[in-house]
Amino acid sequence: MPTIDYYLTCVSPWTYLGHRPVQQVAARHGAKLVVKPVNLGEMFKVSGQVALGERPAVRQRYRLIELQRFAEMRGRKLNPKPKFFPVNPTLADHTIIAILQSGRDPMAYMDSVFSAVWAEEQDISDEPTLASLLAAAGFDAAAILASAKEPETAAIRARNTQDAVDVDATGVPSFVLNGEPFWGQDRIDLLDRALSSGRAPFKAL
């Protein structure tokens, strides 16, 4: 079974737009997605990227057009300027790790959290909001939130971030197959092609 490391953060619209497509690709190839929430700000320090508000105005405007293009192509509702953005994704990211640590599948819950930001105008830094989303997904919200606040959960996210840096996954979502990073939801087709061909991973020369 192929294994795909899936680096993400809950605040990213691109993670939202790529979440369902990458699951479909993985399912088609019998591949396992290994979910790894990360601290995107720490990744930016290595990659040279800057926060959205620090980018030139022309890039900020183009991003809004791209979001609408891909939302239309993916068939996803998306508000390019949601009410609660930017927002701190730390607790939400940690709830995903807590679910994984409990041995359960977070995929449907993740989709609901991404949608909460980008389609439902909800604040994912708000604990009651996350509790409601957890309960709706069938989890014990109190237990997951308690686990999300444990130091080990933060340590796992920090290790995930370093793992991403180590394999040159410079943003989110990033998908790593056999050590080869595919950065961006617009690279899922290339990931699909790599899985189909079974080729050896490409490397920086």
Backbone torsions as a table, in degrees:
resi	resn	phi	psi	omega
1	MET	NA	121.3	175.5
2	PRO	-63.1	148.2	177.7
3	THR	-118.6	132.2	179.5
4	ILE	-120.8	116.4	173.1
5	ASP	-76.2	130.3	-172.9
6	TYR	-118.1	101.6	-178.7
7	TYR	-93.9	132.9	-171.9
8	LEU	-157.2	166.2	164.2
9	THR	-142.2	149.6	-172.0
10	CYS	-68.9	-18.2	-175.3
11	VAL	-84.8	-9.4	-172.5
12	SER	-83.3	124.4	175.9
13	PRO	-67.7	-28.6	-179.4
14	TRP	-71.5	-33.6	173.3
15	THR	-64.3	-43.6	176.4
16	TYR	-55.4	-47.8	-175.5
17	LEU	-72.0	-26.8	-178.3
18	GLY	-94.7	-8.3	-171.0
19	HIS	-62.7	-51.0	179.9
20	ARG	-68.7	-44.5	179.2
21	PRO	-59.2	-39.7	-178.4
22	VAL	-71.3	-31.1	174.7
23	GLN	-64.9	-38.2	179.4
24	GLN	-65.7	-42.3	178.8
25	VAL	-64.0	-45.4	179.8
26	ALA	-60.8	-43.3	-179.1
27	ALA	-64.0	-39.6	-178.3
28	ARG	-64.0	-31.5	-177.2
29	HIS	-101.7	3.8	-177.8
30	GLY	64.8	31.5	-177.4
31	ALA	-95.4	152.9	178.1
32	LYS	-100.8	127.3	174.3
33	LEU	-90.5	123.7	177.7
34	VAL	-102.9	105.8	-172.3
35	VAL	-77.7	129.3	-176.8
36	LYS	-138.1	88.8	174.5
37	PRO	-61.3	142.6	-175.5
38	VAL	-133.1	167.3	172.4
39	ASN	-94.8	103.1	-173.3
40	LEU	-65.8	-35.2	179.1
41	GLY	-59.8	-38.6	177.6
42	GLU	-68.4	-35.1	176.7
43	MET	-66.5	-37.3	179.2
44	PHE	-61.2	-34.1	-179.4
45	LYS	-62.1	-27.6	-178.8
46	VAL	-91.7	-38.8	-173.4
47	SER	-81.4	-17.7	-177.8
48	GLY	89.2	-1.4	176.0
49	GLN	-72.3	159.9	178.9
50	VAL	-124.2	160.2	178.5
51	ALA	-60.3	153.8	-174.4
52	LEU	-52.4	-45.8	-176.6
53	GLY	-67.1	-14.9	179.5
54	GLU	-95.2	-2.0	-178.1
55	ARG	-83.6	154.4	177.8
56	PRO	-57.5	149.4	-176.2
57	ALA	-57.8	-36.3	-178.8
58	VAL	-63.9	-37.1	177.9
59	ARG	-71.0	-36.2	178.1
60	GLN	-65.2	-40.7	178.9
61	ARG	-66.5	-42.9	-178.5
62	TYR	-64.7	-36.3	177.0
63	ARG	-57.3	-41.6	-179.1
64	LEU	-64.0	-37.0	177.0
65	ILE	-67.0	-45.2	-179.8
66	GLU	-61.6	-40.9	177.9
67	LEU	-58.3	-43.9	-180.0
68	GLN	-67.2	-39.7	178.5
69	ARG	-59.5	-50.7	-175.6
70	PHE	-72.9	-33.3	175.8
71	ALA	-62.1	-41.8	178.5
72	GLU	-65.3	-42.8	-179.0
73	MET	-66.1	-39.7	-178.4
74	ARG	-81.8	-10.9	-178.9
75	GLY	71.9	32.3	-178.5
76	ARG	-112.7	136.5	171.6
77	LYS	-66.5	135.0	179.9
78	LEU	-155.4	130.7	171.5
79	ASN	-98.8	112.0	-176.8
80	PRO	-62.0	-22.1	178.4
81	LYS	-126.4	73.4	-175.4
82	PRO	-69.3	158.2	-176.7
83	LYS	-60.1	-41.3	-176.4
84	PHE	-109.0	71.1	176.0
85	PHE	-158.4	133.2	-0.2
86	PRO	-68.8	156.0	-178.9
87	VAL	-144.7	148.4	179.9
88	ASN	-76.0	117.8	-176.6
89	PRO	-91.3	4.1	-169.0
90	THR	-56.8	-53.0	-177.5
91	LEU	-63.4	-41.2	178.6
92	ALA	-62.2	-44.5	176.6
93	ASP	-59.3	-41.1	-178.4
94	HIS	-67.7	-31.6	177.3
95	THR	-65.1	-34.4	177.0
96	ILE	-63.6	-44.4	178.2
97	ILE	-61.9	-41.4	179.9
98	ALA	-62.1	-39.7	176.8
99	ILE	-62.9	-45.5	178.7
100	LEU	-60.7	-41.7	-179.8
101	GLN	-65.1	-25.4	177.9
102	SER	-81.7	-5.7	178.4
103	GLY	86.9	14.1	-178.6
104	ARG	-109.5	168.2	-175.3
105	ASP	-91.0	121.2	-178.3
106	PRO	-93.5	1.2	-167.2
107	MET	-58.1	-48.1	-178.9
108	ALA	-66.6	-40.1	176.8
109	TYR	-61.1	-44.1	178.6
110	MET	-56.3	-44.9	179.6
111	ASP	-59.5	-40.0	-179.6
112	SER	-68.2	-35.1	178.2
113	VAL	-69.6	-45.0	177.8
114	PHE	-60.1	-43.9	179.2
115	SER	-63.8	-34.6	-179.8
116	ALA	-57.5	-41.1	179.0
117	VAL	-73.2	-53.4	-164.1
118	TRP	-93.5	-9.6	179.9
119	ALA	-132.5	-23.0	-170.9
120	GLU	-114.0	2.7	176.9
121	GLU	55.7	47.1	177.3
122	GLN	-114.5	156.1	-176.5
123	ASP	-98.6	106.4	-175.9
124	ILE	-82.7	1.8	170.2
125	SER	-89.3	-5.9	-178.2
126	ASP	-88.7	120.8	-175.1
127	GLU	-61.0	-43.8	177.7
128	PRO	-60.8	-33.7	176.6
129	THR	-63.2	-46.4	179.0
130	LEU	-65.6	-38.3	178.2
131	ALA	-59.8	-42.2	178.6
132	SER	-64.2	-42.6	179.8
133	LEU	-67.0	-38.9	177.7
134	LEU	-63.5	-45.9	-179.5
135	ALA	-63.5	-40.6	179.8
136	ALA	-64.1	-27.9	179.2
137	ALA	-88.4	1.3	175.1
138	GLY	92.3	17.5	-179.8
139	PHE	-102.7	158.3	171.3
140	ASP	-78.7	99.5	-171.5
141	ALA	-59.9	-43.5	-178.0
142	ALA	-62.3	-42.6	-178.7
143	ALA	-67.4	-42.7	-179.5
144	ILE	-66.6	-42.9	-179.9
145	LEU	-65.4	-38.0	177.3
146	ALA	-62.8	-44.2	177.9
147	SER	-64.7	-36.1	-179.3
148	ALA	-62.6	-24.7	-177.8
149	LYS	-91.2	-1.8	-179.0
150	GLU	-74.2	145.1	179.4
151	PRO	-56.6	-34.6	-179.1
152	GLU	-64.5	-31.4	178.3
153	THR	-65.9	-44.6	176.2
154	ALA	-62.2	-37.0	179.5
155	ALA	-65.3	-36.8	178.3
156	ILE	-65.2	-43.1	178.3
157	ARG	-62.5	-38.8	177.9
158	ALA	-64.6	-40.7	178.0
159	ARG	-66.3	-40.6	176.6
160	ASN	-58.3	-42.1	-179.4
161	THR	-62.2	-44.1	178.4
162	GLN	-66.3	-38.2	175.6
163	ASP	-57.7	-43.7	-179.5
164	ALA	-63.2	-44.9	178.3
165	VAL	-60.5	-41.4	-176.1
166	ASP	-65.2	-27.6	-179.9
167	VAL	-103.3	14.2	177.9
168	ASP	63.3	32.0	170.8
169	ALA	-84.9	100.5	-164.8
170	THR	-91.6	-2.9	179.3
171	GLY	-161.6	-170.2	-179.9
172	VAL	-128.8	150.2	-10.0
173	PRO	-72.3	148.3	170.6
174	SER	-124.3	142.0	180.0
175	PHE	-123.1	127.8	-176.6
176	VAL	-118.7	119.2	-179.9
177	LEU	-118.6	118.5	179.1
178	ASN	53.4	37.3	178.2
179	GLY	84.5	-3.4	-179.0
180	GLU	-98.5	120.4	-178.9
181	PRO	-84.4	141.1	173.1
182	PHE	-122.7	103.8	-173.9
183	TRP	-95.9	119.4	172.8
184	GLY	110.0	145.8	177.9
185	GLN	-66.7	-17.2	176.3
186	ASP	-84.0	5.8	175.2
187	ARG	-110.1	8.9	-179.2
188	ILE	-65.9	-33.9	177.0
189	ASP	-62.6	-36.9	178.3
190	LEU	-70.3	-35.6	173.7
191	LEU	-62.9	-43.8	178.0
192	ASP	-58.5	-44.0	-179.7
193	ARG	-64.3	-41.0	179.2
194	ALA	-63.9	-39.6	177.8
195	LEU	-66.5	-39.8	-178.5
196	SER	-67.0	-40.5	-175.1
197	SER	-81.1	-28.8	-174.8
198	GLY	69.4	18.3	-177.5
199	ARG	-64.7	163.0	173.1
200	ALA	-68.8	150.1	-178.8
201	PRO	-66.1	143.2	172.8
202	PHE	-80.0	147.5	-178.5
203	LYS	-131.5	154.9	173.3
204	ALA	-68.0	130.0	-175.6
205	LEU	-84.7	NA	NA
